[in-house]
Amino acid sequence: MANSIKKAPAEGGNKGRRVINSKNSGSAKGKHINNKGARKTGHTHRGGTRGSRTPNTHTESPSIKIAFLGGLNEIGKNITLFECEGDMFILDCGMAFPDGDMLGVDLVLPDFTYVKENVDKIKGIVITHGHEDHIGALPYLLKDCNIPVYATPLSKGLIENKLKEHNLMSSAKINEVRAGDEIKLGCMKIELIHVNHSIPDSVGVAIHSPAGTLVHTGDFKIDFTPATGKMIDLTRFAELGKKGVLALMADSTNAERPGYTKTEAKVQASFESLFIRAKNKRIIIATFASNVNRIQQIINCASANGRKVAFSGRSMLNYMQVATNLGYIDVPENVIVDIDTINEYTPEQIVLVTTGSQGEPMSALSRMAYSEHRKVAVGNGDFIIISANPIPGNEKTVGNVIDELLKRGCEVVYESMYEVHVSGHACQEELKIIHSLVKPEFFIPVHGEQKHLKKHAELAESLGMSKNNIFMGDVGSVVELKKGEMKELEKVASGMIFVDGLGVGDVGSIVLRDRKHLGQDGLIIIVASLDISDGYILSGPDVVSRGFVYVRESEELIYEIRRISLEILQGFAMKNIHEWNLIKNKIKEDVARHIFNKTRRSPMILPIIMEV
C-alpha cells in the first residue's frame, strides 16, 4: 500500500477504516491482562499466541504490537517499533551519550537487529522533534536500511545536516510534514499533534490502527506562553479521548516533580534583569545548542541592550545555521558577529553564546574554563550564565567547570533561583491533564529511567487507572494490545551499540572492561624471545610497567616479576612443553598472585612470547 500524507480532518480517528484479522507473530511470556484486571495464562501454538485455553472459532480482533528498542529505563536512545496487520513503522531514532564507565566511547546507538530483520515490513520512520536523543541514530540506521523518514521542517533540516556529514543525502528520503498532517503507513494512519517543548516543531502522535487509537505524547510540556509558536493542542488530545483511546504512552522525564513546569516567559524576564546587572561586563551564556527558543530570547535581550552576539561550539553553529535558514530564529540586522571579531568590541558590547552547559570536557565552555580555548580567554570582566540544569550524573563535571571559572575571577550565575532555565518536560500536574483528557484504556510510561516510569505509573493509578492496565517495560520489551486486552510477548533483540571514532559496534563490553581495568589498575607487559625448536630463552624476560608503578622506584618488585617469569619459562623448556597459551596463562596467574600479595593491586598482565 502506498504511503501518503494528507491534512488531518477536523475530527481524527479511523472512520471507515478496513479491519483485517490480526496475524500474530511471536510467543507470549504468559502474562495476559484484560481491562478488568484479570490475569490468565496464555499458550503458544503454531498459528501464534492467543490468550485463551479454548479454541477460538470466531475471527480474532486485530491487535497492535509495540517493541521498545530504546528509551525505557534510560535517558536517550529513543526508538519504538509499531506493528499492525503486518505493517510496521518506527517512532524516533535517537542516540545516547556515554556515561562515565564507557571509556573512549563517543556515542551510544540502539541495536538495530530487530529493525533489519523486519525492514521489508517497515513503511516509514516518524520523528517527533529534532533533539539528538530522537534523531541522532538516524544516519547509522539509514546507511543499512533505506526507509523513508517523516519530520517537521526544523527536524528535517537538522536531520539533513547530519546526513550530509555521513554522505547519505543522495539516498535518503526525508519527507516534510507539519502538525495537523496525517501520514498513511500501511494500515496505520499517524496523525501529528502540536506540543510544546524546548525546540520548535515538536509533535506528539495519534496512531489510528485497526486495533484502535494509540496516543504518544513525544517530549512535551504545557506552556501557555511559549517563546515561539502556539500552546500545545490540548483540544485535539481531548477530541481523541472522547472518541476512545486504546493506550497512552507519555513522557515521564519529570514525573517525580510536583506542580507545573515553568513557562519560557520566566527565562525571558530573568535574562532581562541579568543583562542589566552585567552592564559593564562581557556576557557568556552556556545553553543547549538545540534550545532554539532560548537562543532567540538571548538574541532579543542582546539587541535590546545594544550588544552583538557571537557563537562558539560546533553543534551551536550547526543548529543556528539550520534554524536561521528555516526562519525559526529572527535575527535583527547587524546583531550577529563572527567569534574571530569579538576582540574588536568592548566587553559590554558582546554576548557570547556557547556549548558546555553540561561540563562536557571538549565543549567550548570547558575549554574556556581551563584556558584551552583558542579564541576566548575568560577572566575578571566576564559575566557567565549557565542556562541549563545538570543532567543527572553530570553534576560533578558541571561543578568542576564552575569552580575553574570562579578561580579565574569570572562572575558565574548557575543557581536555580535566577530562573535562567526551565525544563522542556511536563511535571505531575501537566501529566494529570493529559491523562484526564486522553482517558486511555491502557497506559505505558515512556522516556525515562526506572524511577521516572514508576512514579508516572503511580500517578496514573492515583487518577483511577487499574494497576493491571499499566505496562512498565524495558529495552527489548514487546507488548500486544487490542480492545480489552494487553499482553506482554517475548523480548526482541535490543541493547547498545558503541561508536568509537569511525568504528561502529567494534567496541563491546569486553573492550570496555579492559579499558576500565587499564584505567584503574594499569598494565604490566612481560616480553621474552624463545627458541622455536626447544623453547629455551634467547632474550628476556623484560618487564614494562604502564600506569601501575614507576619502574625506577619499584626495582625490587620488577625484579621479582622477572624472576617468576624466568622460572616458569625455564620450567616449561625443561619439560619440552611448547604450548605458548599454557605458558602465558601460567605467567599471568603466578605474577598476578605475587603482585596482589605485595601491593593489594591487580594490574592487567600481558605476557608476549616471540618465537625466533
C-alpha positions as CSV (number, residue, x, y, z in Angstrom):
1,M,0.0,0.0,0.0
2,A,1.5,3.4,-1.0
3,N,2.4,5.7,1.8
4,S,0.8,9.2,1.7
5,I,0.5,12.4,3.7
6,K,-2.7,14.3,3.9
7,K,-4.1,17.2,6.0
8,A,-5.9,16.0,9.1
9,P,-9.7,16.4,9.1
10,A,-11.4,18.3,11.8
11,E,-12.2,15.1,13.6
12,G,-9.4,12.4,13.7
13,G,-10.0,8.8,14.1
14,N,-10.3,5.8,11.9
15,K,-13.8,6.2,10.4
16,G,-14.3,3.8,7.5
17,R,-11.0,2.0,8.1
18,R,-10.8,-1.6,6.9
19,V,-10.4,-4.1,9.7
20,I,-8.3,-7.2,8.9
21,N,-7.8,-10.1,11.3
22,S,-4.6,-9.9,13.2
23,K,-1.9,-12.5,12.3
24,N,0.1,-12.6,15.5
25,S,3.7,-13.5,15.5
26,G,5.9,-14.2,18.5
27,S,5.0,-16.1,21.6
28,A,3.6,-14.9,24.8
29,K,5.5,-14.8,28.1
30,G,2.4,-16.0,29.9
31,K,1.3,-12.6,31.2
32,H,-2.1,-11.8,29.8
33,I,-4.0,-8.8,31.0
34,N,-7.5,-7.6,30.2
35,N,-9.2,-4.4,31.1
36,K,-11.0,-5.9,34.1
37,G,-7.6,-6.6,35.7
38,A,-7.9,-10.4,35.5
39,R,-4.8,-12.4,34.5
40,K,-4.8,-15.7,32.8
41,T,-2.1,-17.8,31.3
42,G,-1.6,-17.7,27.5
43,H,-0.3,-20.6,25.4
44,T,1.7,-20.9,22.2
45,H,0.6,-22.8,19.2
46,R,1.5,-23.0,15.5
47,G,-0.7,-20.1,14.5
48,G,0.7,-17.7,17.1
49,T,-0.4,-16.7,20.5
50,R,-4.0,-16.4,21.6
51,G,-4.6,-15.7,25.3
52,S,-7.3,-18.4,25.7
53,R,-7.3,-22.1,26.7
54,T,-10.3,-22.9,24.5
55,P,-10.2,-22.9,20.7
56,N,-11.3,-19.6,19.1
57,T,-13.7,-20.3,16.3
58,H,-14.5,-16.6,15.7
59,T,-12.5,-14.2,13.7
60,E,-9.8,-12.7,16.0
61,S,-10.0,-9.0,16.6
62,P,-7.0,-7.0,15.3
63,S,-4.1,-6.2,17.6
64,I,-1.1,-3.8,17.5
65,K,2.3,-4.7,18.8
66,I,4.8,-2.2,20.3
67,A,8.5,-3.1,20.5
68,F,10.6,-0.8,22.7
69,L,14.1,-0.8,21.3
70,G,15.3,2.1,23.5
71,G,14.2,4.9,25.8
72,L,12.9,2.9,28.7
73,N,14.9,2.8,32.0
74,E,17.4,5.2,30.4
75,I,17.7,8.7,29.2
76,G,18.1,8.9,25.4
77,K,18.3,6.3,22.6
78,N,14.5,6.6,22.0
79,I,13.2,4.3,19.3
80,T,9.9,2.4,19.2
81,L,8.6,0.0,16.6
82,F,4.8,-0.4,16.0
83,E,3.3,-3.3,14.1
84,C,-0.3,-3.9,12.9
85,E,-1.6,-6.3,10.3
86,G,1.9,-7.0,9.1
87,D,2.7,-3.3,8.6
88,M,5.4,-1.5,10.7
89,F,6.7,1.9,11.4
90,I,9.3,3.4,13.7
91,L,8.8,6.4,16.0
92,D,12.0,8.3,16.5
93,C,15.6,7.0,16.2
94,G,17.8,8.6,18.8
95,M,21.2,8.1,20.4
96,A,22.6,8.5,23.9
97,F,25.8,10.0,25.2
98,P,28.1,7.6,27.0
99,D,28.3,7.5,30.8
100,G,31.5,7.6,32.9
101,D,32.1,3.8,32.5
102,M,32.1,3.9,28.7
103,L,35.7,4.9,28.4
104,G,36.6,6.3,24.9
105,V,33.1,5.8,23.5
106,D,31.7,8.8,21.5
107,L,28.0,7.8,21.0
108,V,25.7,5.0,22.1
109,L,23.2,3.7,19.5
110,P,20.3,1.3,19.7
111,D,20.7,-2.2,18.5
112,F,19.1,-2.3,15.0
113,T,19.0,-6.1,14.7
114,Y,15.2,-6.3,15.0
115,V,14.7,-3.4,12.6
116,K,16.9,-5.0,10.0
117,E,15.1,-8.3,10.4
118,N,11.8,-6.6,9.5
119,V,13.0,-3.9,7.1
120,D,10.7,-5.1,4.3
121,K,7.6,-4.5,6.6
122,I,8.6,-1.1,7.8
123,K,6.8,1.7,5.9
124,G,8.5,4.7,7.4
125,I,10.2,6.5,10.4
126,V,8.2,9.3,12.1
127,I,10.2,11.9,14.1
128,T,8.6,13.8,16.9
129,H,11.3,16.5,17.2
130,G,14.9,17.4,16.5
131,H,16.8,16.5,19.7
132,E,19.8,14.1,19.5
133,D,18.1,11.5,21.7
134,H,15.4,11.3,19.0
135,I,17.3,11.8,15.7
136,G,20.9,11.1,16.5
137,A,21.0,7.5,15.4
138,L,19.2,8.0,12.0
139,P,22.4,8.2,9.9
140,Y,23.6,4.9,11.3
141,L,20.3,3.2,10.5
142,L,19.8,4.7,7.1
143,K,23.3,3.5,6.0
144,D,21.9,0.0,6.0
145,C,18.1,0.5,5.7
146,N,16.6,2.7,3.1
147,I,13.4,3.7,5.0
148,P,11.5,7.0,4.3
149,V,11.6,9.5,7.1
150,Y,8.8,11.9,8.0
151,A,9.7,15.0,10.0
152,T,8.6,18.6,10.7
153,P,10.5,21.4,9.0
154,L,13.1,22.1,11.7
155,S,13.6,18.4,12.5
156,K,14.0,17.8,8.7
157,G,16.7,20.5,8.4
158,L,18.6,19.1,11.4
159,I,18.4,15.5,10.0
160,E,19.6,16.6,6.6
161,N,22.5,18.4,8.2
162,K,23.5,15.1,9.8
163,L,23.0,13.1,6.6
164,K,25.3,15.5,4.7
165,E,28.1,14.7,7.2
166,H,27.6,11.0,6.5
167,N,27.3,11.4,2.7
168,L,23.7,10.0,2.7
169,M,21.7,12.8,1.2
170,S,21.6,11.3,-2.2
171,S,20.0,8.0,-1.0
172,A,17.8,9.2,2.0
173,K,14.1,10.0,1.6
174,I,13.2,12.8,4.0
175,N,9.6,14.0,3.8
176,E,8.4,17.2,5.3
177,V,5.3,17.1,7.4
178,R,3.6,19.5,9.8
179,A,1.5,19.4,13.0
180,G,-2.1,18.5,11.8
181,D,-0.9,16.3,9.0
182,E,-1.7,12.6,8.7
183,I,0.8,10.1,7.3
184,K,-0.6,6.8,5.9
185,L,1.8,4.0,6.6
186,G,0.3,0.7,5.6
187,C,-2.9,0.0,7.6
188,M,-1.9,2.7,10.1
189,K,-2.6,6.5,9.9
190,I,-0.2,8.6,12.0
191,E,-1.6,12.0,13.0
192,L,0.8,14.7,14.2
193,I,-0.3,16.8,17.1
194,H,1.4,20.1,18.1
195,V,3.0,20.1,21.5
196,N,5.3,22.5,23.4
197,H,8.9,21.5,24.1
198,S,12.3,23.2,24.3
199,I,12.7,23.0,20.5
200,P,10.2,24.3,17.9
201,D,8.2,21.9,15.6
202,S,7.7,19.3,18.3
203,V,4.8,16.9,17.9
204,G,3.0,14.1,19.6
205,V,1.3,11.4,17.5
206,A,-2.0,9.7,17.4
207,I,-1.7,6.2,15.8
208,H,-5.0,5.2,14.2
209,S,-4.9,1.5,13.5
210,P,-7.4,-1.3,13.0
211,A,-6.8,-2.3,16.7
212,G,-7.7,1.2,17.9
213,T,-6.1,4.6,18.5
214,L,-2.9,5.0,20.4
215,V,-1.5,8.3,21.6
216,H,2.2,9.1,22.1
217,T,2.9,12.5,23.6
218,G,6.5,12.7,22.5
219,D,8.6,15.1,24.7
220,F,6.2,17.8,25.8
221,K,5.1,20.3,28.4
222,I,2.0,22.6,28.7
223,D,3.2,26.2,28.2
224,F,0.5,28.8,27.9
225,T,3.1,31.5,27.0
226,P,5.7,29.7,24.8
227,A,8.7,31.6,23.5
228,T,7.6,30.8,19.9
229,G,4.5,29.3,18.3
230,K,1.2,28.3,19.9
231,M,0.5,26.4,23.1
232,I,0.0,22.7,23.0
233,D,-3.1,21.4,21.1
234,L,-5.0,20.2,24.2
235,T,-8.2,20.4,22.2
236,R,-7.1,17.6,19.9
237,F,-6.0,15.4,22.8
238,A,-9.5,15.9,24.3
239,E,-11.2,15.0,21.0
240,L,-9.2,11.8,20.8
241,G,-10.1,11.0,24.4
242,K,-13.8,11.4,23.6
243,K,-13.6,9.1,20.6
244,G,-11.7,6.4,22.6
245,V,-8.0,5.8,23.0
246,L,-6.7,2.2,23.4
247,A,-3.4,3.2,25.0
248,L,-1.4,6.3,26.1
249,M,2.4,6.5,26.0
250,A,3.6,9.6,27.8
251,D,6.8,11.4,28.6
252,S,8.0,10.5,32.1
253,T,11.1,12.7,32.5
254,N,9.6,15.0,35.1
255,A,7.1,12.6,36.6
256,E,8.8,13.0,40.0
257,R,8.4,16.8,40.1
258,P,5.1,18.1,41.5
259,G,3.3,21.1,40.1
260,Y,3.8,22.6,36.6
261,T,6.9,23.2,34.5
262,K,7.6,27.0,34.5
263,T,7.0,28.9,31.3
264,E,9.7,30.1,29.0
265,A,8.5,33.7,29.7
266,K,10.2,33.3,33.1
267,V,13.5,32.9,31.5
268,Q,13.0,36.0,29.3
269,A,12.4,38.1,32.4
270,S,15.5,36.6,34.1
271,F,17.7,37.4,31.2
272,E,16.5,41.0,31.1
273,S,17.4,41.6,34.7
274,L,20.8,39.8,34.4
275,F,21.7,41.8,31.3
276,I,21.2,45.0,33.3
277,R,23.2,43.6,36.2
278,A,26.1,42.8,33.8
279,K,26.0,46.1,32.1
280,N,29.8,46.7,32.2
281,K,30.9,43.1,31.5
282,R,31.1,40.7,28.7
283,I,28.3,38.2,28.9
284,I,28.9,34.5,28.1
285,I,25.8,32.2,28.1
286,A,26.1,28.4,28.0
287,T,23.0,26.5,26.9
288,F,21.9,23.5,24.9
289,A,22.6,24.1,21.2
290,S,19.2,22.6,20.4
291,N,17.3,25.0,22.6
292,V,16.4,27.3,19.7
293,N,13.8,29.2,21.7
294,R,16.3,30.0,24.4
295,I,18.8,31.3,21.8
296,Q,16.1,33.6,20.4
297,Q,15.5,35.0,23.8
298,I,19.2,35.7,24.2
299,I,19.3,37.5,20.8
300,N,16.3,39.6,21.8
301,C,17.9,40.7,25.0
302,A,21.2,41.4,23.3
303,S,19.6,43.5,20.7
304,A,17.5,45.4,23.2
305,N,20.8,46.2,25.2
306,G,22.8,47.2,22.1
307,R,25.1,44.1,22.2
308,K,26.5,41.9,19.5
309,V,26.0,38.1,19.6
310,A,28.7,35.6,18.7
311,F,28.5,31.8,18.8
312,S,31.1,29.2,19.9
313,G,30.9,25.4,19.6
314,R,30.3,23.2,16.5
315,S,26.9,22.0,17.5
316,M,25.8,25.5,18.4
317,L,26.9,26.8,14.9
318,N,25.1,23.9,13.2
319,Y,21.8,24.4,15.0
320,M,22.0,28.2,14.4
321,Q,22.6,27.8,10.7
322,V,19.7,25.4,10.2
323,A,17.3,27.4,12.4
324,T,18.2,30.7,10.8
325,N,17.9,29.3,7.3
326,L,14.4,27.9,8.0
327,G,13.2,31.1,9.7
328,Y,12.9,29.7,13.2
329,I,15.2,32.4,14.6
330,D,14.6,36.1,13.9
331,V,17.9,37.9,13.9
332,P,17.9,41.7,13.8
333,E,20.3,43.2,11.3
334,N,24.0,43.6,12.3
335,V,23.5,41.7,15.7
336,I,25.4,38.5,14.8
337,V,29.2,38.8,14.6
338,D,31.9,36.2,14.0
339,I,33.7,34.9,17.1
340,D,37.0,35.9,15.4
341,T,36.0,39.6,15.6
342,I,34.8,39.8,19.3
343,N,38.1,41.4,20.4
344,E,37.2,44.4,18.2
345,Y,34.4,45.3,20.6
346,T,34.4,46.4,24.2
347,P,33.3,43.7,26.8
348,E,29.9,45.5,27.4
349,Q,29.1,45.2,23.6
350,I,29.4,41.4,23.4
351,V,27.2,38.3,24.3
352,L,28.9,35.0,23.6
353,V,26.6,32.0,23.3
354,T,28.4,28.7,23.8
355,T,28.0,25.0,24.3
356,G,29.2,23.3,27.5
357,S,26.2,23.7,29.9
358,Q,26.8,20.1,31.0
359,G,30.5,20.4,31.7
360,E,31.5,18.3,28.7
361,P,35.3,18.0,28.6
362,M,35.7,19.1,25.0
363,S,32.9,21.7,24.9
364,A,33.7,25.4,24.4
365,L,32.9,26.5,27.9
366,S,35.1,23.8,29.4
367,R,38.0,24.8,27.2
368,M,37.5,28.5,28.3
369,A,37.5,27.4,31.9
370,Y,40.8,25.5,31.6
371,S,42.4,28.2,29.3
372,E,42.4,25.8,26.3
373,H,40.1,27.8,24.0
374,R,42.0,29.2,21.1
375,K,39.8,32.3,20.6
376,V,38.4,33.2,24.0
377,A,40.2,33.9,27.3
378,V,38.0,34.5,30.3
379,G,38.7,36.5,33.5
380,N,37.5,39.3,35.7
381,G,35.5,41.1,33.1
382,D,33.2,38.2,32.3
383,F,29.7,37.5,33.5
384,I,28.8,33.9,32.8
385,I,25.3,32.4,32.8
386,I,24.7,28.7,32.7
387,S,21.2,28.4,31.3
388,A,20.6,24.7,31.8
389,N,20.2,22.3,34.7
390,P,22.8,19.5,35.0
391,I,21.6,16.2,33.6
392,P,21.7,13.5,36.4
393,G,25.2,12.3,36.6
394,N,26.8,15.5,35.2
395,E,26.7,17.5,38.5
396,K,30.3,16.8,39.3
397,T,31.7,17.9,35.9
398,V,29.5,21.0,35.8
399,G,30.7,21.9,39.3
400,N,34.3,21.5,38.2
401,V,33.8,23.9,35.3
402,I,32.1,26.4,37.6
403,D,35.0,26.2,40.1
404,E,37.5,26.9,37.4
405,L,35.6,29.9,36.1
406,L,35.3,31.3,39.6
407,K,39.1,30.8,40.1
408,R,39.7,33.0,37.1
409,G,37.7,35.8,38.5
410,C,34.5,35.3,36.4
411,E,31.1,36.0,37.9
412,V,29.0,32.9,37.4
413,V,25.2,32.6,37.6
414,Y,24.1,29.0,37.8
415,E,21.7,28.9,40.8
416,S,18.1,27.9,40.1
417,M,16.8,31.0,42.0
418,Y,17.8,33.1,39.0
419,E,15.4,31.1,36.7
420,V,17.8,31.1,33.8
421,H,16.5,27.7,32.7
422,V,13.1,25.9,32.6
423,S,12.6,22.3,31.6
424,G,11.0,21.2,28.3
425,H,9.2,18.3,30.0
426,A,5.9,18.1,31.8
427,C,5.6,17.9,35.6
428,Q,3.0,16.0,37.5
429,E,0.0,18.4,37.1
430,E,0.6,18.6,33.4
431,L,0.8,14.8,33.1
432,K,-2.5,14.6,35.0
433,I,-4.1,16.9,32.5
434,I,-3.0,14.8,29.5
435,H,-4.2,11.6,31.3
436,S,-7.6,13.2,32.1
437,L,-8.1,14.4,28.5
438,V,-7.0,11.3,26.7
439,K,-8.7,8.8,29.1
440,P,-6.9,5.7,27.8
441,E,-7.8,2.1,28.4
442,F,-4.2,1.2,28.9
443,F,-1.1,3.3,29.9
444,I,2.6,2.8,29.1
445,P,5.0,5.3,30.8
446,V,7.9,6.0,28.4
447,H,11.0,8.3,28.1
448,G,12.7,8.0,31.5
449,E,14.7,5.9,34.0
450,Q,13.0,3.3,36.2
451,K,12.3,5.8,38.9
452,H,10.5,8.1,36.4
453,L,8.5,5.3,34.9
454,K,7.5,4.0,38.3
455,K,6.4,7.5,39.5
456,H,4.4,8.0,36.3
457,A,2.7,4.7,36.7
458,E,1.7,5.6,40.3
459,L,0.4,8.9,39.0
460,A,-1.9,7.1,36.6
461,E,-3.1,4.8,39.4
462,S,-3.9,7.9,41.5
463,L,-6.2,9.0,38.7
464,G,-8.1,5.8,38.9
465,M,-6.4,3.5,36.4
466,S,-6.1,-0.1,37.4
467,K,-2.6,-1.3,38.0
468,N,-3.2,-4.2,35.7
469,N,-3.8,-1.8,32.8
470,I,-0.4,-0.2,33.2
471,F,2.6,-1.7,31.4
472,M,6.1,-0.9,32.6
473,G,8.6,-2.2,30.1
474,D,12.3,-2.3,29.5
475,V,14.5,-2.0,26.4
476,G,13.6,-5.0,24.2
477,S,10.1,-5.4,25.7
478,V,7.2,-6.1,23.3
479,V,3.5,-5.6,24.3
480,E,0.5,-6.6,22.3
481,L,-2.7,-4.5,22.6
482,K,-6.3,-5.0,21.5
483,K,-9.6,-3.8,22.9
484,G,-9.9,-5.2,26.4
485,E,-6.5,-7.0,26.3
486,M,-2.9,-6.2,27.0
487,K,-0.3,-9.0,26.7
488,E,3.5,-9.0,27.1
489,L,5.3,-11.0,24.4
490,E,8.9,-12.4,24.3
491,K,11.6,-9.8,24.2
492,V,13.3,-9.0,20.9
493,A,17.0,-8.3,20.1
494,S,18.0,-5.0,21.7
495,G,20.8,-3.3,23.5
496,M,23.6,-0.8,22.9
497,I,26.0,-0.3,20.0
498,F,29.0,1.8,20.8
499,V,30.5,4.3,18.3
500,D,34.2,5.0,18.9
501,G,35.8,7.2,16.3
502,L,34.9,5.7,12.9
503,G,34.2,2.3,14.4
504,V,30.6,1.3,14.9
505,G,30.0,-1.8,17.0
506,D,33.6,-2.9,17.2
507,V,33.8,-1.9,20.9
508,G,31.8,-4.1,23.2
509,S,31.6,-5.0,26.8
510,I,34.9,-6.9,26.9
511,V,36.8,-4.0,25.4
512,L,35.2,-1.6,27.9
513,R,36.0,-3.9,30.7
514,D,39.7,-4.0,29.6
515,R,39.7,-0.2,29.3
516,K,38.3,0.2,32.8
517,H,40.8,-2.3,34.1
518,L,43.7,-0.5,32.5
519,G,42.4,2.9,33.8
520,Q,42.0,1.7,37.3
521,D,45.0,-0.7,37.8
522,G,47.5,-0.1,35.0
523,L,49.4,-2.6,32.9
524,I,52.4,-5.0,33.2
525,I,53.9,-6.3,30.0
526,I,56.3,-9.3,30.1
527,V,58.3,-9.9,26.9
528,A,60.5,-12.8,26.1
529,S,62.0,-14.4,23.0
530,L,62.2,-18.2,22.8
531,D,63.9,-20.6,20.5
532,I,61.2,-22.2,18.4
533,S,63.0,-25.6,18.3
534,D,63.5,-26.2,22.0
535,G,61.7,-23.4,23.9
536,Y,64.8,-22.0,25.7
537,I,65.0,-18.3,26.3
538,L,67.0,-16.3,23.8
539,S,66.3,-12.9,25.4
540,G,64.3,-11.5,28.3
541,P,62.0,-11.7,30.1
542,D,61.8,-7.9,30.1
543,V,59.2,-6.2,32.3
544,V,57.4,-2.9,31.3
545,S,55.0,-1.0,33.6
546,R,52.4,1.4,32.4
547,G,50.1,3.1,34.8
548,F,51.0,0.6,37.6
549,V,54.3,1.6,39.3
550,Y,57.2,3.8,38.4
551,V,59.9,1.2,37.5
552,R,62.9,3.2,39.0
553,E,61.1,3.4,42.3
554,S,60.0,-0.3,42.3
555,E,63.1,-2.1,41.2
556,E,62.6,-4.9,43.8
557,L,59.0,-5.7,42.6
558,I,60.0,-5.6,38.9
559,Y,63.0,-7.9,39.7
560,E,60.6,-10.4,41.4
561,I,58.2,-10.3,38.4
562,R,61.1,-11.0,36.1
563,R,62.4,-13.9,38.3
564,I,59.0,-15.6,38.5
565,S,58.5,-15.3,34.7
566,L,62.0,-16.7,34.1
567,E,61.5,-19.7,36.3
568,I,58.2,-20.5,34.5
569,L,59.8,-20.2,31.1
570,Q,62.8,-22.4,32.1
571,G,60.5,-25.0,33.7
572,F,58.4,-25.4,30.5
573,A,61.5,-25.6,28.4
574,M,63.0,-28.4,30.5
575,K,59.7,-30.3,30.2
576,N,59.8,-29.7,26.5
577,I,56.3,-28.1,26.6
578,H,55.9,-25.6,23.8
579,E,52.2,-24.6,24.2
580,W,52.5,-20.9,24.3
581,N,49.0,-20.2,25.6
582,L,49.6,-22.5,28.5
583,I,52.8,-20.7,29.3
584,K,51.2,-17.3,29.1
585,N,48.4,-18.3,31.4
586,K,50.8,-19.7,34.0
587,I,52.8,-16.4,33.9
588,K,49.6,-14.4,34.3
589,E,48.4,-16.4,37.3
590,D,51.7,-16.5,39.2
591,V,52.7,-12.9,38.6
592,A,49.2,-11.7,39.4
593,R,49.2,-13.6,42.7
594,H,52.6,-12.2,43.7
595,I,51.7,-8.6,42.8
596,F,48.4,-8.8,44.7
597,N,50.2,-10.2,47.8
598,K,52.8,-7.4,47.7
599,T,50.6,-4.4,46.7
600,R,46.9,-5.4,47.0
601,R,46.5,-4.3,43.4
602,S,45.6,-6.2,40.3
603,P,47.0,-4.7,37.1
604,M,46.4,-6.2,33.7
605,I,49.2,-8.6,32.9
606,L,50.1,-9.1,29.3
607,P,52.8,-11.8,28.5
608,I,54.3,-11.5,25.0
609,I,56.2,-14.5,23.7
610,M,58.1,-14.2,20.4
611,E,59.3,-17.2,18.5
612,V,62.8,-17.0,16.9
